[in-house]
Amino acid sequence: MLHPSYTDLLDAINKDVEAGEPPVANSRYSVVMATARRARQLIDGQEAFVESTGKKPLSVAIEELGKGKINVVVDDDSEN
């Protein structure tokens, strides 16, 4: 079982969204993309924001997201 759950991660991502505004992320796909992007950053050498001794980059990224240590920014693809 995944800890934290997808719903917990979605809640963490959207915690700063004001009432009436659209959520930053609203699907599992958004969570997967955010954690994968952060895991790639960790693999490329960026420092982790949580204690990560012996953990895989994806596990660290999920933990960071769940604890609110990273923010998810949605890319605006309207310029294509």
Buried (B, 14 or more C-beta within 10 A) or exposed (E): EEEBEEEBBBBBBBEEEEEEEEEBBEEEEBBEBBBEBBBEBBEEEEEBBBEBEEBEBBBBBBBBBBEEBBEBEEEEEEEE
